[in-house]
Amino acid sequence: MNISEIKKYDRNGMHKVYDKWPQIARESYEFEHNQIDFDGITQLVFAGMGGSGAIGDIFYSILSNAKIHVSLVKGYHLPSTVDSKTLIVTTSVSGNTVETLSVLESAINTDAKIIAFSSGGQMKDFCLNHNIEYRNIPMVHSPRVSFPSFLYSMLKILEPILPISKDEIIESLDQMENTHKIINSKNLTEENTALKLAKWIKGIPLIYYPWGLQAAAIRFKNSLQENTKCHVISEDMIEACHNGIVSWEQTSNVKPILIEGVDDYFKTKERWEIIKKYFTQKEIDFREVYSSKGSVLSKLINLIYILDYCSIYLSVINEIDPSPVKSIDFVKKQLNYL
C-alpha cells in the first residue's frame, strides 16, 4: 500500500484527519471551555447514538469503579432512576439525532440537571429555547471522525464533577502521540500494526473482548461497519465461553480478533489462554491486539486509535471509500431528518 492508493479510495481524506487525532485531542482538552460544576451529582446518564454513543461507552468504562452511578441511553427513553441528583448528558455531533433529541425533550420534564453537546443543529436550538446548558463543539469531517474533539472537550467541560485525574487525561494524550508514530499514513510498513491487522482481515471479523475493554470493541465493530461496509460480530469473551465458542465446531469464514488488556484480571488471562489453546488445536487462525499500559482511558483511546485506523486501511484494501454511509442516509431520509 502507498499513499497514492489511500488517496484514490479515501476521497474525502478521512486518513488525513486521523493523522491529526493526537493534535485535535490535545487542542480540544487545552481549549478554554466553560466548565460546569453541579453539586451533589450521584448519577450520570449519557445519551447518544453511533459515533456520539461511543463517547458514552468511554465514560461508562472509565467511571466503572467510581462511586457515581453511570447509565447509557442508546434509544428514546430515560431510565426510571433519574432524579434531582442526576446529570443527563446528551451528545449528538450533528445536533439532529432523533433518538437523542427525544431524550432531551423528556429530560426537561424531570428534576435532573442537563447539559447538551453538538455542533449545532436542532439540539442547539432546543437548548437555547429551553435555557439548557449547551456547548457547541465543531464537527471534524463526520460524526465518527469527530470522536477525539468531542471526547476531550467533554472531559474538560465535565472535569469538576468527574472522578478522573488530569494526569490520566494527559497520559492518554501522550499515548495517542506515541501510537500515531506507528500507525499514521506516512508509515506504511510492517511496523504499522493497524495496517498489518487490516491486511490479515478477510471474511467476517469476530471481535472478542473482556468487559473492561467493551467500549473499544463496540467502536471497532461500528467503524468496520461504517468504513468498510462489512458484517462484524462482537462478543464478550467470558460470556462466549458459555455459548459462542460452540460456533467454531463448524468451519466458516469468520476471523477471530482478540482484544486484550496488558494487565487483564488473572481469571480473564486464564480464559484467554484457554481460548487461544482451543483455536490452536482447531487450527483456527486468529490475531491478538493488546492495549497499552496505563489508565483505562489510555488503554481505550490507544486501542480505538489503532482499530479505527485499521478500518480505514481495510476499506482501501477492499477498494471502498470509507466516508459515505448510504444505508444510514436512507434510514434518516425515511425518518425525515437527513
C-alpha positions in Angstrom: 0.0 0.0 0.0 1.2 3.5 -0.7 -0.2 7.0 0.0 -1.5 7.4 -3.6 -3.6 4.3 -3.2 -5.1 5.6 0.1 -5.9 8.9 -1.6 -7.5 7.2 -4.5 -10.1 5.4 -2.4 -10.3 7.7 0.6 -11.6 10.5 -1.5 -12.8 12.7 1.4 -9.5 12.5 3.2 -10.5 10.6 6.4 -7.0 9.4 6.9 -5.7 13.0 7.0 -7.9 13.8 10.0 -6.8 10.6 11.7 -3.2 11.6 11.3 -4.2 14.7 13.3 -6.1 13.0 16.0 -3.5 13.5 18.7 -3.3 17.2 17.9 -7.1 17.6 17.7 -7.5 15.8 21.1 -4.8 17.9 22.9 -6.1 21.1 21.5 -9.7 20.2 22.5 -8.6 19.5 26.0 -6.5 22.6 26.4 -9.2 24.9 24.9 -10.6 27.3 27.5 -14.1 25.7 27.7 -16.7 27.0 30.0 -16.8 24.2 32.6 -19.8 23.1 34.7 -19.9 22.3 38.4 -23.2 20.9 39.6 -23.3 20.0 43.3 -24.4 16.6 44.7 -24.5 14.6 41.4 -24.8 10.9 42.2 -25.8 9.6 38.8 -24.7 10.4 35.2 -26.8 9.4 32.2 -25.1 9.6 28.8 -27.4 9.6 25.8 -26.2 9.3 22.2 -26.2 7.2 19.1 -23.5 5.9 16.8 -20.2 7.9 17.0 -21.8 10.1 19.7 -22.8 7.0 21.6 -19.2 5.7 21.5 -18.3 8.7 23.8 -20.9 7.5 26.4 -19.3 4.0 26.2 -15.9 5.5 27.1 -17.3 7.4 30.1 -19.2 4.2 31.2 -15.9 2.3 31.2 -13.6 4.8 32.8 -16.2 5.5 35.6 -17.0 1.8 36.2 -15.1 1.8 39.5 -16.2 5.2 40.7 -18.9 5.8 43.3 -21.0 7.7 40.9 -23.7 5.6 39.0 -23.5 5.7 35.2 -26.2 4.8 32.7 -26.2 4.7 28.9 -29.1 5.5 26.7 -28.9 4.4 23.1 -32.5 4.9 22.2 -35.5 7.1 23.2 -36.1 6.5 26.9 -34.5 7.7 30.1 -34.0 5.3 33.0 -36.6 5.4 35.8 -33.8 6.2 38.3 -33.4 9.8 37.1 -33.8 12.2 39.9 -32.7 15.7 41.2 -29.1 14.3 41.8 -28.8 13.1 38.1 -26.9 14.8 35.4 -28.2 13.9 31.9 -25.5 14.4 29.2 -26.9 14.3 25.6 -24.5 14.2 22.7 -25.2 14.5 19.0 -22.4 15.6 16.8 -24.7 16.6 14.1 -27.3 18.0 16.5 -30.1 16.3 14.7 -30.2 12.8 16.0 -33.9 12.0 16.6 -33.4 9.5 19.4 -31.1 11.9 21.4 -33.4 14.8 20.8 -36.3 12.7 22.2 -34.3 12.0 25.3 -33.5 15.7 25.6 -37.2 16.6 25.3 -38.0 14.0 28.0 -35.3 15.3 30.3 -36.8 18.8 30.7 -39.8 17.1 32.4 -37.6 15.6 35.1 -35.8 17.2 38.1 -32.4 16.3 36.7 -29.6 18.6 35.6 -29.0 18.7 31.9 -26.1 19.5 29.5 -26.0 19.0 25.8 -23.2 18.8 23.3 -23.4 19.2 19.5 -22.0 21.1 16.5 -25.3 22.9 16.1 -28.5 21.7 14.6 -31.8 21.2 16.3 -30.2 20.3 19.6 -28.6 23.8 19.8 -31.9 25.5 19.0 -33.8 23.4 21.6 -31.3 24.1 24.3 -31.3 27.9 23.6 -35.1 27.9 23.7 -35.3 26.0 27.0 -32.4 27.6 28.8 -30.4 24.3 28.9 -26.7 24.2 29.4 -25.2 23.8 26.0 -21.7 23.5 24.5 -21.0 23.8 20.8 -18.1 21.7 19.5 -17.3 21.8 15.8 -17.7 18.7 13.7 -14.5 17.4 12.1 -15.1 15.6 8.8 -18.0 13.4 10.2 -19.6 12.4 13.5 -17.5 9.3 13.9 -14.2 11.1 13.0 -15.0 13.9 15.5 -14.6 11.4 18.3 -11.4 13.0 19.9 -12.6 16.6 19.7 -15.9 15.8 21.4 -14.4 13.3 24.0 -11.6 15.6 25.2 -13.8 18.7 25.1 -16.3 16.9 27.3 -13.6 15.6 29.6 -12.5 19.2 30.1 -16.1 20.7 30.5 -17.2 18.0 32.9 -13.9 17.9 34.8 -15.2 19.4 38.0 -17.7 16.6 38.6 -15.7 13.7 37.2 -13.5 11.5 39.4 -10.9 11.4 36.7 -7.5 12.9 37.3 -5.8 15.4 35.0 -2.8 13.1 35.0 -4.9 10.2 33.5 -6.1 12.5 30.7 -2.6 13.8 29.9 -1.3 10.2 29.9 -3.9 9.2 27.3 -2.9 12.2 25.1 0.7 11.2 25.3 -0.2 7.6 24.4 -2.0 8.8 21.3 1.0 10.7 20.1 3.2 7.6 20.6 0.7 5.4 18.8 0.5 8.0 15.9 4.2 7.4 15.2 3.4 3.7 14.4 0.1 3.8 12.6 -0.1 7.0 10.6 -0.3 7.1 6.8 3.4 8.1 6.4 4.5 4.8 8.0 3.0 2.2 5.6 5.5 -0.5 6.7 5.2 -3.9 8.6 5.7 -1.9 11.8 2.3 -0.3 11.3 0.1 -2.5 13.5 -3.2 -1.1 12.2 -2.2 -1.8 8.6 -0.8 -5.2 9.4 -4.2 -6.2 11.0 -6.1 -4.8 8.1 -4.1 -6.9 5.6 -5.0 -10.1 7.6 -8.7 -9.5 7.9 -10.8 -11.5 5.4 -14.4 -12.7 5.7 -16.3 -11.6 8.8 -14.4 -10.3 11.8 -15.4 -11.6 15.2 -14.1 -9.3 18.0 -13.6 -10.9 21.4 -13.1 -8.6 24.3 -13.1 -8.5 28.2 -15.7 -6.5 29.9 -13.4 -3.6 30.7 -12.5 -3.0 27.1 -16.0 -3.3 25.7 -16.0 0.4 24.6 -13.1 -0.3 22.2 -14.7 -3.4 20.8 -18.0 -1.6 20.2 -16.2 1.2 18.5 -14.2 -1.2 16.3 -17.3 -3.0 15.3 -19.1 0.2 14.3 -16.0 1.6 12.5 -15.6 -1.5 10.4 -19.3 -1.5 9.6 -19.3 2.2 8.6 -15.9 2.5 6.9 -15.5 -1.0 5.4 -19.2 -1.7 4.9 -18.8 -5.3 6.2 -20.6 -7.5 8.6 -19.0 -7.7 12.1 -19.6 -9.7 15.2 -18.5 -8.8 18.7 -18.7 -10.9 21.8 -17.7 -10.7 25.5 -15.0 -13.3 25.8 -16.2 -14.7 29.1 -19.8 -15.0 28.0 -18.7 -16.5 24.7 -17.2 -19.4 26.6 -20.7 -20.4 27.6 -22.3 -20.2 24.1 -20.5 -18.5 21.2 -17.4 -20.8 21.2 -19.6 -23.7 20.1 -19.9 -22.0 16.7 -16.3 -22.9 16.0 -17.3 -26.6 15.8 -18.3 -25.7 12.2 -15.9 -24.3 9.6 -16.6 -20.7 8.5 -15.1 -17.5 7.0 -15.2 -15.8 10.4 -11.9 -14.3 11.6 -11.4 -14.0 15.4 -9.7 -10.9 16.7 -8.8 -10.9 20.4 -8.6 -7.5 22.1 -6.7 -8.0 25.3 -5.5 -5.7 28.2 -1.9 -5.9 29.1 -2.9 -6.3 32.8 -6.3 -8.1 32.5 -7.7 -9.7 35.6 -5.9 -13.0 36.3 -9.0 -15.0 35.7 -9.5 -13.2 32.4 -5.9 -14.0 31.4 -6.6 -17.7 32.2 -9.6 -17.7 29.9 -7.6 -16.0 27.1 -5.1 -18.8 27.3 -7.8 -21.5 27.1 -9.4 -19.8 24.1 -6.0 -19.5 22.3 -5.2 -23.1 23.1 -8.6 -24.1 21.6 -8.1 -22.1 18.4 -4.6 -23.5 18.0 -5.8 -27.1 18.4 -8.6 -26.5 15.9 -6.2 -24.7 13.5 -8.2 -21.5 13.6 -6.1 -18.5 12.6 -6.6 -15.6 15.0 -4.9 -12.3 15.8 -4.3 -10.5 19.1 -4.4 -6.8 19.8 -3.0 -5.6 23.1 -3.8 -2.4 24.9 -1.2 0.0 26.1 -0.2 0.3 29.7 -1.7 2.9 31.9 -5.2 4.0 33.0 -8.4 2.6 31.5 -8.8 5.8 29.5 -5.3 5.4 28.0 -6.0 1.8 27.1 -9.3 2.5 25.4 -8.0 5.6 23.5 -4.9 3.7 22.3 -7.0 0.7 21.1 -9.6 2.9 19.4 -7.0 4.8 17.5 -5.3 1.6 16.2 -8.6 -0.2 15.4 -10.3 2.8 13.8 -7.2 3.3 11.5 -7.3 -0.4 10.8 -10.8 0.1 9.4 -9.6 2.8 7.1 -6.8 0.7 5.8 -9.1 -2.2 5.3 -11.5 0.0 3.3 -8.7 1.0 1.0 -7.5 -2.7 0.6 -11.1 -3.5 -0.4 -11.2 -0.5 -2.8 -14.0 1.2 -0.8 -14.4 4.9 0.1 -14.8 4.9 3.9 -16.7 8.1 4.2 -20.1 7.6 2.5 -22.8 5.8 4.6 -25.6 5.5 2.1 -27.6 3.0 4.2 -27.7 5.3 7.2 -28.7 8.2 4.9 -31.6 6.0 3.7 -32.8 5.5 7.2 -32.5 9.1 8.1 -34.4 10.1 4.9 -37.3 7.8 5.9 -37.3 9.5 9.3 -37.3 12.9 7.6 -34.2 14.3 9.3 -31.5 14.0 6.6 
